[in-house]
Structure formats: structure tokens, C-alpha cells
Amino acid sequence: MKIITFYLPQFHEIDFNNKHHGQGFTEWTSLKKSKKLYDGHNAPRVPLNDNYYNLEDDSVKQWQIELAKRGGIYGFCMYHYWSSGDLLLERPVEQWLKNKDLQFPFCLSWANHPWSQHLTGGNRKLIRDQKYGNEEEWNDHFNYLLKFFKDDRYIKEDNKPLFVIYRPNDIPRMNERLDFYEKRAKENGFDGIVFIFQDPFFANNKKNDISRFKYGIEFQPAFSIQNLRNPIDLYIRKIGGYIVNKLIGILKIQLNVGAKKLEVIEYSDIWMKILNHKPVNEKMIPGAFNDWDNTPRTKEYGLSLSGVSVDLYKKYLSELIRKTRQEYKKDYIFFTAWNEWAEGCYLEPDTKNGYGFLDATKEALEENNELEA
């Protein structure tokens, strides 16, 4: 069983963040400013030994690799931010590519979404639009990806590199673009590309064309949270969010329309949705998570979980591993996340649970005989 964890590279300074979020901003900035908002709220979270690392340091990446191996993690799925040739947060993964001592499997997820000010307060002021070009830009993007695809550490299936796309529906001429990438991959010695979609809503809309995708991820906990909400509330959220995003794109203004005050959901309720869910089609890959709390980013407009524990996590993950084999007939689980500290989902050690979640991951694999010798 290959557990692949999403990996956030926003733990080093970049000029863009300094300009829009303040000098010295990283993901740690939001985490350090978080506050307890309700009784029992696990905030602020603190990394073990105050390890507020800088991802530009390769020794940090090596430390992460050793941790991941300890937890039985198969590989990292690193977020990749490309907008018509404009890259953000690219340095850690480019350093990874250059340093052959960093021996650990990885793949990329194209996080093709606009950027707003939500990282520092919850509003939706657009600060970076997501742009798409014509065939020339497609080629530039593929050529950038190719150097990663060719790396021996890059995760492949039957000589096809895995490439995750966060929001397929946002891509103009999506099928043409993906067909172009497929063609270029074959011209460069591959047998194609394994395209995987990540958007938790994409699979549920039967009007969406998923023909170019071999897999779809049940991106947790978002995929299950939508099913816990009142249908009317969910509809209002989706329509409100659609309107807000359109207005932001047109007017370039700040809006909090449709935002909702702090929501707290029971941890086990989400896991029951995951474990009782039937895949909507044969392409779906289960998702897993260990915790969630995005209030460091969104403050009182965030979502937090109650009743989280290492023991429950291990129990539920073990059940999901069995379900993945028996019902999904897959050997992948995509995990949220390796290091999303400001969303409360991370396997790296902290002061509250130490290495608990990491070790529980390995134990869940071991008790199902799913850990490579």
C-alpha cells in the first residue's frame, strides 16, 4: 500500500509573500499567530523542539525523508504553482531535483488555483490570478515538468509519470491540453502520463469529462465534509463561492460574502463518512487525513475538528487500508498532509502528540501486512 502525502513548500521566504503578507512571511507566520477559539481547541500548535524549519535547507529535507520512512510513507506529492510561466514556491522541489542524496519518491500536484489574502486573515482579495495560455505555454509547462518526470525518484506507473491536477475544471481546453502533454511525454520516451484529479467536487458532477484521468482522489477531509453539511447550506456555499470568485476575478476586490463563522465538526463523523462511502466510479482513490484546523489562516471563519486522537486515527486508517484493497481495488492512498501546519494536518512531530500520528501510520500499515520489508 503506497501512502502518498501532499507536501506544502511554503516554508521559506519569497518576494511575492513578503509583498502581500508582510516581510518574512512563511506558513510558520500564520501558525505562530493562531489563538484558541473554543474550549478544547488545539491552538496554537507548536512543532516539536520549536523546529520552525526553512525548506531551503537540504538538511531539513533529509530529516523529512527519514521521518517519512519511519512512518511507512511511500512518497511526497509536492504542490507545484505554475501560471503561464510564472512560478511560485518552486525552490524546494528544484533543490530536491538537483540533490541526488535526497533519495525518496515524489510527484507533483499542479495547484492551479488563484491566490487570495486568506493566508493572513480569511478575506478573499485576489493577489494572483491563475492564467492559462495557448499551445506555446502548454509546451513551456511540459518542458518544465519533463526534467522532474525524467528523474529516477519521480513516481511512475508502467513508465508513466503521475501528475495530479488540483482543479481540472478551471483549465480552458482541458482535454486538448492533456492530450498535448500525453503526446509530448511519448515523444520523450514515456508511455504516457497518469493524470489524476484532486478537486473533491470534480467526480461528483456527472457532467464533467474524466476520460483523460486514470484516477481521481477523494481529497480528504474536504471530500467528506461536504457530505456532512446540510444540503441547503452546502448549495448556498457553492453558489456563494462561485459568485464571489467571479466577482473577485472581474472587480479585483476584497469580499467575504458567503463566509461562515467558525465551524467545529466531530472527528469521528468525518471518518465514518470516509469508511462508509462507496466510490462513485472505478477511478477513485481513497484519501486519508489525521486532523484539520485551518483557523491559523482563516481565524474565526475557519473549520476545526473536535475529538481528535492518535488512537482513533490509527483505528480508522487501518480500516481504510483494508477498504482500499477490498472495495477500491487500489494500492494508493493520498494523505492530507505531510506538513500543512496552518491547516492542522501534518505528520511531522509536534509538542502535543510527538511522533504519535507518524508512528500510528506505520502501525496501521504493519497490522495489515502492507509495509514493504
C-alpha positions in Angstrom: 0.0 0.0 0.0 1.5 3.3 -1.1 0.6 6.2 1.1 1.5 9.4 -0.7 1.3 12.6 1.3 0.6 16.1 0.0 3.6 18.3 0.7 3.5 22.1 1.0 6.6 24.1 0.1 5.6 27.3 1.8 8.2 27.2 4.5 10.7 29.7 3.1 10.5 33.4 2.2 9.6 34.5 -1.3 9.3 38.1 -2.6 5.6 37.6 -3.5 4.6 36.7 0.1 6.8 39.4 1.5 4.9 41.9 -0.6 1.4 40.7 0.0 1.6 39.2 3.5 4.5 41.1 5.2 8.2 40.8 5.4 9.4 37.4 6.4 6.1 35.6 5.8 6.1 31.8 5.7 3.5 29.2 6.8 5.0 29.5 10.3 3.9 33.1 10.5 0.2 32.2 10.4 0.8 29.3 12.8 2.5 31.4 15.4 -0.3 33.9 15.4 -3.1 31.4 15.9 -5.2 31.6 19.0 -7.5 29.3 21.0 -11.1 29.9 19.8 -13.1 27.5 21.9 -12.8 25.1 24.8 -10.6 22.2 23.9 -9.2 23.9 20.8 -5.7 22.7 20.0 -4.1 26.0 19.4 -1.5 27.3 18.9 0.2 24.3 17.6 4.0 24.1 18.1 6.4 21.8 16.2 8.5 19.6 18.4 11.7 21.3 19.7 10.4 24.5 18.2 11.6 23.3 14.8 10.3 26.1 12.6 12.4 25.0 9.7 13.4 26.6 6.4 12.8 24.3 3.4 15.7 25.9 1.5 18.0 23.9 3.8 18.5 20.5 2.3 19.3 19.0 5.7 15.6 19.7 6.6 14.5 17.8 3.5 16.8 14.9 4.6 15.2 15.0 8.0 11.8 14.8 6.4 12.8 11.8 4.4 14.0 9.9 7.5 10.7 10.8 9.3 8.6 9.7 6.3 10.5 6.3 6.2 9.9 5.9 9.9 6.1 6.4 9.3 6.0 4.0 6.3 5.2 6.8 3.9 5.8 5.9 0.2 6.3 9.3 -1.2 5.5 13.0 -1.3 3.2 14.8 -3.7 4.6 18.3 -3.8 2.4 21.2 -4.7 3.5 23.0 -8.0 2.4 26.6 -8.7 2.6 27.4 -12.4 0.6 30.2 -14.0 1.5 30.8 -17.7 5.2 30.5 -16.9 5.0 32.3 -13.6 6.3 30.0 -10.8 5.9 30.4 -7.0 7.5 28.3 -4.2 9.5 26.3 -6.7 12.8 26.4 -5.0 12.4 23.4 -2.6 11.4 21.0 -5.3 14.0 22.3 -7.7 16.6 21.8 -5.0 15.2 18.3 -4.4 15.7 17.5 -8.1 19.3 18.7 -8.0 20.3 16.9 -4.9 20.6 13.2 -5.6 21.3 12.4 -2.0 17.6 13.1 -1.3 16.5 9.6 -2.1 12.8 9.5 -1.7 9.9 9.1 -4.2 7.9 12.2 -5.2 5.4 13.5 -7.7 3.8 16.9 -8.4 0.3 18.3 -7.9 -0.4 21.3 -10.1 -2.1 23.6 -7.6 -3.8 25.7 -10.3 -5.9 28.0 -8.2 -5.9 31.8 -7.7 -4.2 33.2 -4.6 -6.0 35.4 -2.2 -5.3 37.1 1.1 -6.9 34.2 3.1 -3.4 33.1 4.4 -3.4 36.1 6.7 -6.9 36.7 7.7 -9.6 34.9 5.8 -10.6 37.6 3.2 -10.7 36.8 -0.5 -8.9 39.7 -2.0 -7.3 38.4 -5.2 -3.5 38.8 -5.3 -2.6 36.4 -8.0 -4.8 35.2 -10.8 -4.3 31.7 -12.3 -3.6 32.1 -16.0 -3.5 29.7 -18.9 -2.0 30.2 -22.3 -2.1 28.6 -25.7 -0.1 25.8 -27.2 3.2 27.6 -26.7 2.6 27.9 -23.0 1.5 24.3 -22.8 4.8 23.3 -24.3 6.7 25.5 -21.9 4.9 23.9 -19.0 5.5 20.4 -20.2 9.2 21.2 -20.7 9.5 22.4 -17.2 7.7 19.3 -15.9 9.8 17.0 -18.1 13.0 17.4 -16.0 11.1 16.1 -13.0 9.4 13.3 -14.9 12.8 12.0 -16.1 14.2 11.8 -12.6 14.5 8.2 -11.2 12.9 9.3 -8.0 9.7 10.6 -9.7 6.7 8.3 -9.1 5.7 6.4 -12.2 3.3 3.6 -13.1 4.1 1.5 -16.1 6.6 4.0 -17.4 4.0 6.8 -17.0 4.7 9.7 -14.5 1.9 10.5 -12.1 0.7 14.1 -12.5 -2.0 15.4 -10.2 -4.2 18.4 -11.2 -6.0 20.2 -8.4 -8.8 21.9 -10.3 -9.3 20.4 -13.8 -12.5 22.3 -14.5 -10.7 25.6 -14.4 -8.4 24.7 -17.3 -9.5 26.0 -20.7 -9.5 23.3 -23.4 -8.5 20.9 -20.7 -8.7 17.7 -22.9 -6.7 19.3 -25.7 -4.1 20.4 -23.2 -3.8 17.0 -21.5 -3.7 15.2 -24.9 -0.8 17.6 -25.8 1.1 16.6 -22.6 0.5 12.9 -23.3 1.8 13.3 -26.9 4.9 15.1 -25.7 5.5 12.5 -23.0 5.5 9.7 -25.6 7.9 11.7 -27.7 10.3 11.7 -24.7 10.4 8.0 -24.1 7.4 7.6 -21.7 4.3 5.5 -22.4 2.1 8.4 -21.4 1.1 10.2 -18.3 -1.1 9.1 -15.4 -3.4 12.1 -14.9 -5.1 12.3 -11.5 -7.7 14.9 -10.4 -7.7 16.2 -6.9 -10.8 18.5 -6.7 -13.2 17.0 -4.2 -16.2 18.2 -6.2 -15.0 17.1 -9.6 -16.0 13.5 -9.5 -19.5 14.2 -8.1 -20.6 16.1 -11.2 -21.5 13.6 -13.8 -21.3 16.3 -16.5 -17.5 16.5 -16.0 -15.4 14.7 -18.6 -13.0 12.5 -16.6 -11.9 10.4 -19.7 -8.3 11.7 -19.6 -7.8 10.8 -16.0 -6.8 7.4 -14.8 -7.5 8.2 -11.2 -9.4 10.7 -9.0 -8.6 11.4 -5.4 -11.2 11.5 -2.7 -9.3 14.5 -1.2 -9.9 14.4 2.5 -11.3 15.8 4.7 -12.9 18.2 2.2 -14.5 15.4 0.2 -16.4 14.1 3.2 -17.1 17.4 4.9 -19.3 18.4 2.0 -21.4 15.4 2.8 -21.8 16.3 6.5 -23.3 19.7 5.9 -27.0 20.4 5.4 -27.7 20.2 1.6 -29.2 23.7 1.5 -26.2 25.1 3.4 -23.8 23.3 1.0 -25.7 24.6 -2.0 -25.6 28.2 -0.7 -21.9 27.8 0.0 -21.2 26.5 -3.5 -23.3 29.1 -5.3 -22.0 31.9 -3.0 -18.4 30.8 -3.6 -19.0 30.7 -7.3 -20.4 34.2 -7.3 -17.6 35.5 -5.0 -14.9 34.0 -7.2 -16.4 35.5 -10.4 -16.7 39.0 -8.8 -13.1 38.8 -7.4 -11.8 37.9 -10.9 -13.8 40.8 -12.6 -13.5 43.5 -10.0 -10.3 42.6 -8.2 -11.9 43.4 -4.8 -12.0 42.1 -1.3 -15.1 40.1 -0.4 -16.2 37.9 2.5 -19.6 37.2 1.0 -20.6 33.6 1.8 -18.0 33.2 4.5 -19.3 31.5 7.6 -18.2 31.8 11.2 -16.2 29.1 12.9 -17.4 25.6 12.3 -16.5 22.7 14.6 -17.1 19.1 13.4 -16.6 15.9 15.3 -13.6 13.9 14.1 -15.3 10.5 14.1 -18.2 11.9 12.0 -15.8 12.6 9.1 -14.1 9.3 9.4 -17.4 7.5 9.4 -18.3 9.2 6.1 -14.9 8.0 4.7 -15.3 4.4 5.8 -19.0 4.1 4.8 -18.6 5.8 1.4 -18.9 3.9 -1.8 -16.7 5.0 -4.6 -18.6 6.9 -7.3 -16.6 5.2 -10.1 -13.8 2.8 -10.6 -11.2 5.5 -10.9 -11.4 6.8 -7.4 -8.5 6.6 -4.9 -9.3 6.9 -1.2 -8.0 9.9 0.7 -7.0 10.0 4.4 -6.1 12.6 6.9 -5.2 12.8 10.6 -6.5 16.2 11.7 -7.8 19.5 10.4 -7.9 23.1 11.7 -7.4 26.0 9.3 -8.1 28.8 11.8 -4.4 29.8 11.7 -5.2 31.0 8.2 -8.8 31.9 8.3 -9.3 32.7 12.0 -13.0 32.9 13.1 -14.1 31.9 9.6 -12.3 28.6 9.8 -13.2 24.9 10.4 -11.8 22.9 13.2 -12.3 19.3 14.5 -13.1 18.1 17.9 -12.4 14.6 19.4 -9.1 14.1 17.5 -6.8 11.4 18.9 -3.9 9.2 17.8 -5.7 6.0 18.8 -8.8 6.8 16.8 -6.7 7.8 13.8 -4.8 4.5 13.8 -8.0 2.6 14.1 -9.7 4.4 11.2 -6.6 4.4 9.0 -6.3 0.6 9.5 -9.9 0.2 8.4 -9.4 2.4 5.4 -6.3 0.4 4.3 -8.5 -2.8 4.2 -11.3 -0.9 2.4 -8.8 0.3 -0.2 -7.8 -3.2 -1.0 -11.2 -4.8 -0.9 -13.6 -2.2 -2.3 -11.5 0.2 -4.3 -9.0 -2.4 -5.5 -6.2 0.1 -5.3 -2.8 0.3 -3.8 -2.7 4.1 -3.3 -3.9 6.3 -0.5 -3.4 10.0 -0.9 -2.9 11.6 2.5 -3.6 15.2 3.7 -0.9 16.1 4.6 2.8 15.9 5.4 3.2 19.4 6.6 0.1 21.6 6.2 0.7 23.1 9.7 -1.6 26.1 9.2 -4.4 23.7 8.3 -3.8 21.4 11.2 -3.0 18.4 9.1 0.6 17.2 9.3 2.6 14.1 10.2 5.6 15.9 11.4 6.1 15.8 15.2 4.6 18.5 17.5 4.6 19.2 21.2 1.2 17.7 21.9 1.5 14.3 20.1 5.2 14.0 19.4 5.6 11.3 16.8 2.2 9.7 17.6 0.5 10.2 14.3 3.6 9.3 12.3 4.1 6.1 14.2 0.4 5.2 14.1 0.6 5.4 10.3 3.3 2.8 10.2 1.5 0.6 12.8 -1.7 0.7 10.7 0.2 -0.5 7.7 2.0 -3.2 9.7 -1.1 -4.7 11.1 -2.5 -5.1 7.6 0.8 -6.5 6.2 1.1 -3.6 3.9 4.5 -2.3 4.8 7.4 -3.1 2.4 10.1 -5.2 4.0 
